[in-house]
Amino acid sequence: MNARLDRIGFGRLAGTGERLARAVTIASVSFGRSLLWLLAAIIVGCGVWILLPFSTGNSAEPATPELASVEALPSDDASADVRPASQAQAPARAELGRLRISSQTWRRGGLGSKALVTFTLRNDNDYAVKDVEIVCAFSRHDGSHLTNRTRVVADPVSMKSRKTFVRVLVGFVNVNADHANCSLVAARRV
C-alpha cells in the first residue's frame, strides 16, 4: 500500500512499515519458541526434583549422640560413686504424660515448601519444661504417609500453664502434603 508518498519525497519511508511488520513477526515467532523451550526446561527440572530421594538429615528418627564410655580404674576408695558416661551427662527428662499438645494447625510458607505449625503446649507438671521436641507426620489427602519432620522448641513453658507457639518452622515438606499430625517426643525439666 503506497500512499503516493513518492511525490513529496517520502518514498523511502513507504516500505519501512512493511519491513518493520516483517521484523516484528520474526521476533515474535522466535520469542514464542524461546518460551516453549523455557517451559520444557521447567517441566523437566520439576520432574527430576520430584524423583530425587528426600534428605535423611531432617528425619524424625531420634538422634542419639554417641557418648564415649569411660571405664574407671580400680582405686583405693571403694565408696566412690562410678556412673557410666551416658547417665552422668543425661539431662533431667520431663514426664510426657502430663505434657501435651492441646491444639494444632499448620500452613505452608516460603512459596509452599515450608511447614509452619501453630500449636498450644499444655504443661500440667509441678515444674517448668523447656527444649520441647516435637515430631510432625505429614500425609497426603488419602492418608498415605509422606514424611516426618522434627523440631526442638527452646522456649520454656511454666508449670501448670499453657503456651501457644505461633508459626514454628518445622522444615521442608512435600508439595503433596495435606495433613499434619504433631506429637511430643521429649522435653527437659527446668
Summary of the structure (lengths in Angstrom):
residues: 190
radius of gyration: 32.4
end to end distance: 89.4
largest distance: 123.5
contacts: 431
relative contact order: 0.16
helix: 25%
strand: 35%
